[in-house]
Structure formats: structure tokens, C-alpha cells
Amino acid sequence: MTAFRKATFFTLLIGISCTAAVAALRLPRASASINALADGRYRLIDDVLGEKRIGLGTNEKILVDRKQDAVLYSKGWHGGIADSELGGGMELHRSSFDGGRDSLVAQDVREAFLGSDGKAAFYVDANATLLVAAEGQAAKKIADKVLRPALSPDGTHVVYQRLPPDWKPGEAYDRALGLAILDLATGAIRPLTDHWEDFNPLWTPDGKKIIFFSANAQGMAAHFVIDADGGARTQLTNMGASETGPDTIPVPSETPVWSSDGKYLAYESDRQIWVNGFVPGYGKIVSARAVSYGKHPEWAADDKSLSVIVGSQPDTVGRAVMVNLNGSIIR
């Protein structure tokens, strides 16, 4: 594990960016850093890893997910204990995009996302239990010991990092059991990998493979891909690297976002925006470049540019700009 600490790593589950790698496999303290954007209409908070943190309005709401007219949002982040694994949770709400039909989904939520049709809210509580709540209905438990879940493109399966049955809130994640896939229709859970270092899984847009991040043979964090049936585990970046350098490719600090054509993956790593280009089938990364400094990239409709939040200081949010994939600012 010592070498694994060398890489630019990720912030696991919830928190701000962490540049010293896996040392921390824990929840960073909740800083509740909220900043208004230049136009005054939006806010941003740095306490929810992997969720879209652009708020609705100026009353400190955090946009967690949106599909069709359904919106999941949080009014804030509470309960974090500094210098501990106890990172707190959010008060999760559901509403329509225009602010109507607002309702409380749950409290002390760590992660959340909408089902593919926007009708059900999935969330992970402080005990790492995955639950689902359809609009107007009580929550139903789906699975235990779930970390960093991601919904398949067709909405039928969830890939996640498995925690051991005896894991308790506040413990680190270095006893994780690898990745697994949950069938939402049957409840069946199928192990996908058995490496505790495998983390932050996401589906390829075609639903056939899983992109995830783990340690290479030398201990560096790197991109990997695996078939959804568990075959053909392939390392995509940092082959043979034992320390960071000009040719190494960092792993995300937040959940990456696919371009609509499925060719490119954009993400923030330590306040740099990276874009990776894939061959068809996702078996190889053919391009990787840092295109901007900032946070929270979002693809434009033409897949040729990104909206990025930038500021004058690393943790100061200033404004949204559009950047080309070559790094030049459009506006």
C-alpha cells in the first residue's frame, strides 16, 4: 500500500480533492464551503464527491441529480467531524425542476442518484445501505454495504464498491471486497473484482464495460476497464509508472462525465480538467490532456467544448467559462 500513496488519487465517497493518494481512504472533514457564482444565481459546495454541485437558486441548495423534470437536491451538509472518518450527510429533497412538488426524501444521506426515468430516488445512508424511494412512497432497502454506486445506462443494474459485512460507519475502506454488480430487478449481487483498491466505478455509455480506478503493479493509481461480466480486466493508463511525472495521467477527484457521443471522458483531478479519448469498445485510451484549470466540467451539446467553473484561487469559485478541447477559452 505504501507505493499506492504516491499517485494523484481521488477523494473517496464524500469530500474535497485529495492529492496525496490512498493514504486517506477515509472521509475528509466537511468544510461546507459555499460560494456564489458571478451572476449570483447559483451556489457551489465542496462536500459532495461526484455529485453535480451547482445549486438551484441562492438559498444554498445543492443539485445532486436531474433527469427529465425530476431533481434531487440537498439544502446543505451537516454532521461532519473534523479529523475523523465521520463525514456527515445531506438532507435530500426531491422536486420538479421549477421547484414544485418539493418533498423530503431522507436525512443523513451520503450519495444519491435518480433512476433512469427520474421516478425513483436511490440513496446511500450513513450505514452504507442502498435504498430506493419512489415519489410519494416509503423507502425500500436494496442492498447493504454499498460504496460509490453508479447506475447502468439502461437503469437495470448498479455497479458499486462492496464493503465487508462487518464494516461500521467511521471505519476506513481498506477492507473493501472489490466491485460488484447489483441486478435491480432480482436483487442478485454478482462480484466483479476482488481488489480492495478498485474504486469509483462507472459504466461505459454502451453499458458493456465498467471504467474504474485502482493501483497498477508498481502501486500507482491508474484507469482500468473491465467487461460487465468480469472478463478482460485491462489497465489503460500509467503502465509501469511508479511515481507521478509528466507522462502520468491522474485519476478523478469527482465522478467523470461522458460526452454524448461516448468518445470522451471529462473529469477534474486536483483542480485540473482532463479529457480522455477512447477507441470504440473502450479497450484503449488514445488521448489524454489537461484542458483547463477549474472544477465541475459539463459537456456542450456538440461535444466539442466544456463548461468549467474557474476562479482566481484553487478553492475560490468565480465564473463558468467555455473551453475547447485544445484548452483555449471560448468565453
KOLNURO-492794 format. One record per residue (C-alpha): x, y, z. Coordinates in nm, 3 decimals, padded with zeros to 5 digits, always signed. Layout:
<pts>
<pt <X Y Z>>
...
</pts>
This chain:
<pts>
<pt <+00.000 +00.000 +00.000>>
<pt <+00.294 +00.236 +00.055>>
<pt <+00.362 +00.290 -00.314>>
<pt <-00.003 +00.344 -00.382>>
<pt <+00.018 +00.663 -00.180>>
<pt <+00.239 +00.822 -00.446>>
<pt <-00.032 +00.881 -00.703>>
<pt <-00.263 +01.171 -00.752>>
<pt <-00.566 +00.996 -00.617>>
<pt <-00.933 +01.050 -00.553>>
<pt <-01.146 +01.167 -00.270>>
<pt <-01.337 +00.860 -00.162>>
<pt <-01.713 +00.890 -00.123>>
<pt <-01.755 +01.246 +00.001>>
<pt <-01.518 +01.539 +00.029>>
<pt <-01.283 +01.780 -00.131>>
<pt <-00.998 +01.686 -00.364>>
<pt <-00.712 +01.484 -00.213>>
<pt <-00.375 +01.492 -00.390>>
<pt <-00.179 +01.251 -00.171>>
<pt <-00.331 +00.928 -00.270>>
<pt <-00.477 +00.640 -00.090>>
<pt <-00.334 +00.717 +00.247>>
<pt <-00.660 +00.852 +00.340>>
<pt <-00.923 +00.603 +00.233>>
<pt <-01.150 +00.798 +00.460>>
<pt <-01.396 +01.084 +00.458>>
<pt <-01.229 +01.424 +00.463>>
<pt <-01.376 +01.676 +00.701>>
<pt <-01.689 +01.854 +00.585>>
<pt <-01.588 +02.213 +00.519>>
<pt <-01.926 +02.338 +00.396>>
<pt <-01.753 +02.587 +00.167>>
<pt <-02.024 +02.772 -00.026>>
<pt <-01.954 +03.040 -00.285>>
<pt <-02.183 +03.242 -00.509>>
<pt <-02.110 +03.244 -00.880>>
<pt <-02.056 +03.572 -01.057>>
<pt <-02.418 +03.611 -01.167>>
<pt <-02.546 +03.546 -00.812>>
<pt <-02.794 +03.282 -00.924>>
<pt <-02.605 +02.969 -00.826>>
<pt <-02.407 +02.828 -00.542>>
<pt <-02.148 +02.556 -00.509>>
<pt <-02.043 +02.338 -00.218>>
<pt <-01.730 +02.123 -00.193>>
<pt <-01.861 +01.849 +00.034>>
<pt <-02.033 +01.604 -00.201>>
<pt <-01.798 +01.398 -00.415>>
<pt <-01.919 +01.303 -00.756>>
<pt <-02.245 +01.494 -00.749>>
<pt <-02.324 +01.799 -00.955>>
<pt <-02.284 +02.078 -00.708>>
<pt <-02.442 +02.365 -00.895>>
<pt <-02.738 +02.477 -00.686>>
<pt <-03.088 +02.592 -00.775>>
<pt <-03.136 +02.949 -00.662>>
<pt <-02.944 +03.138 -00.397>>
<pt <-03.057 +02.954 -00.084>>
<pt <-02.770 +02.707 -00.064>>
<pt <-02.933 +02.417 -00.245>>
<pt <-02.701 +02.159 -00.398>>
<pt <-02.809 +01.989 -00.719>>
<pt <-02.742 +01.618 -00.677>>
<pt <-02.903 +01.477 -00.992>>
<pt <-03.155 +01.569 -01.260>>
<pt <-03.341 +01.353 -01.509>>
<pt <-03.629 +01.481 -01.720>>
<pt <-03.813 +01.722 -01.489>>
<pt <-03.714 +01.541 -01.166>>
<pt <-03.450 +01.695 -00.942>>
<pt <-03.267 +01.565 -00.637>>
<pt <-03.108 +01.832 -00.426>>
<pt <-02.970 +01.896 -00.080>>
<pt <-03.015 +02.201 +00.137>>
<pt <-02.676 +02.154 +00.296>>
<pt <-02.424 +01.920 +00.451>>
<pt <-02.429 +01.851 +00.824>>
<pt <-02.266 +01.648 +01.097>>
<pt <-01.909 +01.614 +00.978>>
<pt <-01.648 +01.560 +01.250>>
<pt <-01.307 +01.708 +01.170>>
<pt <-01.009 +01.470 +01.153>>
<pt <-01.231 +01.164 +01.163>>
<pt <-01.397 +00.921 +00.925>>
<pt <-01.739 +01.062 +01.016>>
<pt <-01.811 +01.297 +00.730>>
<pt <-02.175 +01.379 +00.794>>
<pt <-02.457 +01.366 +00.543>>
<pt <-02.708 +01.569 +00.349>>
<pt <-03.078 +01.634 +00.381>>
<pt <-03.200 +01.501 +00.047>>
<pt <-03.501 +01.654 -00.124>>
<pt <-03.686 +01.583 -00.446>>
<pt <-03.872 +01.835 -00.659>>
<pt <-03.957 +01.925 -01.015>>
<pt <-03.706 +02.147 -01.192>>
<pt <-03.932 +02.450 -01.149>>
<pt <-03.932 +02.395 -00.773>>
<pt <-04.278 +02.241 -00.744>>
<pt <-04.374 +01.911 -00.577>>
<pt <-04.096 +01.951 -00.323>>
<pt <-04.062 +01.668 -00.071>>
<pt <-03.805 +01.536 +00.177>>
<pt <-03.658 +01.204 +00.067>>
<pt <-03.424 +01.126 +00.358>>
<pt <-03.173 +01.272 +00.601>>
<pt <-02.808 +01.185 +00.665>>
<pt <-02.760 +01.077 +00.303>>
<pt <-02.409 +01.018 +00.169>>
<pt <-02.471 +00.961 -00.203>>
<pt <-02.779 +00.974 -00.426>>
<pt <-02.898 +00.949 -00.786>>
<pt <-03.224 +00.927 -00.979>>
<pt <-03.340 +00.619 -01.164>>
<pt <-03.320 +00.629 -01.541>>
<pt <-03.679 +00.753 -01.575>>
<pt <-03.647 +01.004 -01.293>>
<pt <-03.928 +00.845 -01.092>>
<pt <-03.724 +00.681 -00.816>>
<pt <-03.455 +00.825 -00.590>>
<pt <-03.171 +00.592 -00.492>>
<pt <-02.954 +00.688 -00.198>>
<pt <-02.689 +00.555 +00.039>>
<pt <-02.726 +00.627 +00.410>>
<pt <-02.463 +00.656 +00.684>>
<pt <-02.464 +00.279 +00.732>>
<pt <-02.373 +00.226 +00.365>>
<pt <-02.722 +00.088 +00.293>>
<pt <-02.860 +00.145 -00.057>>
<pt <-03.228 +00.238 -00.054>>
<pt <-03.482 +00.346 -00.315>>
<pt <-03.778 +00.577 -00.266>>
<pt <-04.038 +00.619 -00.538>>
<pt <-04.219 +00.952 -00.534>>
<pt <-04.474 +00.955 -00.255>>
<pt <-04.372 +00.614 -00.121>>
<pt <-04.166 +00.493 +00.174>>
<pt <-03.804 +00.396 +00.113>>
<pt <-03.717 +00.033 +00.048>>
<pt <-03.381 -00.125 +00.125>>
<pt <-03.198 -00.273 -00.175>>
<pt <-02.852 -00.376 -00.056>>
<pt <-02.609 -00.343 +00.234>>
<pt <-02.250 -00.215 +00.245>>
<pt <-02.264 -00.011 -00.075>>
<pt <-01.999 +00.247 -00.164>>
<pt <-01.991 +00.474 -00.474>>
<pt <-02.284 +00.322 -00.666>>
<pt <-02.335 +00.400 -01.036>>
<pt <-02.646 +00.325 -01.241>>
<pt <-02.618 +00.144 -01.574>>
<pt <-02.727 +00.337 -01.885>>
<pt <-03.045 +00.127 -01.915>>
<pt <-03.127 +00.171 -01.546>>
<pt <-03.134 -00.202 -01.467>>
<pt <-02.809 -00.255 -01.274>>
<pt <-02.588 -00.075 -01.023>>
<pt <-02.212 -00.121 -01.001>>
<pt <-02.051 -00.034 -00.669>>
<pt <-01.763 -00.098 -00.432>>
<pt <-01.852 -00.365 -00.175>>
<pt <-01.774 -00.312 +00.191>>
<pt <-01.737 -00.615 +00.421>>
<pt <-02.045 -00.731 +00.617>>
<pt <-01.894 -00.616 +00.948>>
<pt <-01.799 -00.267 +00.826>>
<pt <-01.924 +00.010 +01.056>>
<pt <-01.964 +00.386 +01.000>>
<pt <-01.639 +00.566 +01.073>>
<pt <-01.414 +00.282 +00.959>>
<pt <-01.176 +00.317 +00.665>>
<pt <-01.236 +00.131 +00.339>>
<pt <-00.914 -00.068 +00.316>>
<pt <-01.108 -00.389 +00.381>>
<pt <-01.332 -00.338 +00.080>>
<pt <-01.410 -00.655 -00.115>>
<pt <-01.382 -00.519 -00.468>>
<pt <-01.652 -00.419 -00.715>>
<pt <-01.990 -00.584 -00.760>>
<pt <-02.296 -00.550 -00.984>>
<pt <-02.648 -00.545 -00.841>>
<pt <-02.946 -00.653 -01.054>>
<pt <-03.224 -00.414 -00.952>>
<pt <-03.499 -00.645 -01.076>>
<pt <-03.392 -00.957 -00.887>>
<pt <-03.170 -00.821 -00.610>>
<pt <-02.893 -01.059 -00.715>>
<pt <-02.539 -00.939 -00.643>>
<pt <-02.255 -01.057 -00.863>>
<pt <-01.891 -00.992 -00.763>>
<pt <-01.697 -00.821 -01.042>>
<pt <-01.347 -00.783 -00.891>>
<pt <-01.176 -00.884 -00.567>>
<pt <-00.924 -00.599 -00.524>>
<pt <-00.987 -00.362 -00.233>>
<pt <-00.816 -00.082 -00.425>>
<pt <-01.074 -00.087 -00.707>>
<pt <-01.292 +00.220 -00.666>>
<pt <-01.520 +00.480 -00.831>>
<pt <-01.672 +00.252 -01.098>>
<pt <-01.876 +00.395 -01.385>>
<pt <-02.040 +00.234 -01.684>>
<pt <-01.932 +00.294 -02.040>>
<pt <-02.213 +00.456 -02.240>>
<pt <-02.289 +00.129 -02.421>>
<pt <-02.341 -00.049 -02.089>>
<pt <-02.099 -00.328 -02.178>>
<pt <-01.797 -00.233 -01.968>>
<pt <-01.701 -00.066 -01.641>>
<pt <-01.435 +00.203 -01.612>>
<pt <-01.278 +00.214 -01.266>>
<pt <-00.960 +00.317 -01.087>>
<pt <-00.708 +00.108 -00.897>>
<pt <-00.336 +00.051 -00.834>>
<pt <-00.102 -00.066 -01.109>>
<pt <+00.167 -00.325 -01.039>>
<pt <+00.400 -00.053 -00.912>>
<pt <+00.139 +00.096 -00.676>>
<pt <+00.035 +00.397 -00.885>>
<pt <-00.333 +00.486 -00.922>>
<pt <-00.448 +00.427 -01.281>>
<pt <-00.751 +00.386 -01.506>>
<pt <-00.880 +00.036 -01.570>>
<pt <-01.163 -00.117 -01.773>>
<pt <-01.340 -00.450 -01.729>>
<pt <-01.622 -00.627 -01.911>>
<pt <-01.953 -00.618 -01.729>>
<pt <-01.932 -00.997 -01.698>>
<pt <-01.599 -00.968 -01.514>>
<pt <-01.369 -01.059 -01.802>>
<pt <-01.084 -00.875 -01.973>>
<pt <-00.962 -00.654 -01.689>>
<pt <-00.729 -00.409 -01.866>>
<pt <-00.507 -00.130 -01.740>>
<pt <-00.548 +00.184 -01.951>>
<pt <-00.306 +00.439 -01.803>>
<pt <+00.024 +00.473 -01.616>>
<pt <+00.163 +00.136 -01.726>>
<pt <+00.493 +00.074 -01.546>>
<pt <+00.483 +00.408 -01.362>>
<pt <+00.597 +00.408 -01.001>>
<pt <+00.565 +00.781 -00.933>>
<pt <+00.395 +01.082 -01.081>>
<pt <+00.564 +01.253 -01.373>>
<pt <+00.493 +01.448 -01.692>>
<pt <+00.356 +01.140 -01.868>>
<pt <+00.133 +01.004 -01.594>>
<pt <-00.242 +01.056 -01.615>>
<pt <-00.416 +01.138 -01.286>>
<pt <-00.738 +00.978 -01.170>>
<pt <-01.056 +01.178 -01.100>>
<pt <-01.133 +01.377 -00.789>>
<pt <-01.504 +01.360 -00.875>>
<pt <-01.728 +01.147 -01.093>>
<pt <-01.628 +01.184 -01.462>>
<pt <-01.880 +01.283 -01.730>>
<pt <-01.910 +01.120 -02.072>>
<pt <-01.959 +01.318 -02.389>>
<pt <-02.293 +01.242 -02.556>>
<pt <-02.119 +01.052 -02.839>>
<pt <-01.943 +00.830 -02.582>>
<pt <-01.593 +00.907 -02.716>>
<pt <-01.457 +01.128 -02.440>>
<pt <-01.449 +01.128 -02.062>>
<pt <-01.400 +01.459 -01.879>>
<pt <-01.314 +01.499 -01.513>>
<pt <-01.147 +01.715 -01.253>>
<pt <-00.827 +01.600 -01.085>>
<pt <-00.673 +01.832 -00.829>>
<pt <-00.844 +02.132 -00.992>>
<pt <-00.729 +02.042 -01.343>>
<pt <-00.984 +01.941 -01.606>>
<pt <-00.874 +01.635 -01.803>>
<pt <-01.028 +01.484 -02.116>>
<pt <-00.957 +01.124 -02.216>>
<pt <-01.035 +00.995 -02.564>>
<pt <-01.125 +00.627 -02.613>>
<pt <-01.118 +00.387 -02.906>>
<pt <-01.450 +00.217 -02.994>>
<pt <-01.511 -00.058 -02.741>>
<pt <-01.323 +00.132 -02.466>>
<pt <-01.025 -00.101 -02.466>>
<pt <-00.770 +00.179 -02.501>>
<pt <-00.726 +00.548 -02.422>>
<pt <-00.581 +00.716 -02.731>>
<pt <-00.558 +01.071 -02.598>>
<pt <-00.540 +01.236 -02.257>>
<pt <-00.480 +01.601 -02.191>>
<pt <-00.538 +01.868 -01.929>>
<pt <-00.751 +02.132 -02.100>>
<pt <-00.825 +02.380 -01.822>>
<pt <-00.792 +02.473 -01.459>>
<pt <-01.120 +02.455 -01.268>>
<pt <-01.397 +02.229 -01.144>>
<pt <-01.716 +02.055 -01.248>>
<pt <-01.686 +02.011 -01.625>>
<pt <-02.007 +01.978 -01.827>>
<pt <-02.020 +01.894 -02.196>>
<pt <-02.170 +02.130 -02.452>>
<pt <-02.429 +01.982 -02.685>>
<pt <-02.180 +01.945 -02.971>>
<pt <-01.924 +01.753 -02.757>>
<pt <-01.655 +01.995 -02.877>>
<pt <-01.630 +02.213 -02.569>>
<pt <-01.680 +02.208 -02.193>>
<pt <-01.832 +02.441 -01.939>>
<pt <-01.591 +02.470 -01.646>>
<pt <-01.614 +02.659 -01.317>>
<pt <-01.298 +02.863 -01.261>>
<pt <-01.169 +03.110 -01.002>>
<pt <-00.863 +03.314 -00.917>>
<pt <-00.761 +03.080 -00.634>>
<pt <-00.774 +02.697 -00.609>>
<pt <-01.081 +02.694 -00.384>>
<pt <-01.247 +03.014 -00.497>>
<pt <-01.537 +02.981 -00.737>>
<pt <-01.560 +03.267 -00.979>>
<pt <-01.748 +03.202 -01.302>>
<pt <-01.832 +02.947 -01.566>>
<pt <-01.629 +02.955 -01.887>>
<pt <-01.642 +02.751 -02.207>>
<pt <-01.319 +02.584 -02.316>>
<pt <-01.231 +02.394 -02.631>>
<pt <-01.075 +02.050 -02.607>>
<pt <-00.742 +02.209 -02.701>>
<pt <-00.763 +02.424 -02.387>>
<pt <-00.848 +02.760 -02.542>>
<pt <-01.121 +02.963 -02.373>>
<pt <-01.424 +03.039 -02.589>>
<pt <-01.588 +03.274 -02.341>>
</pts>
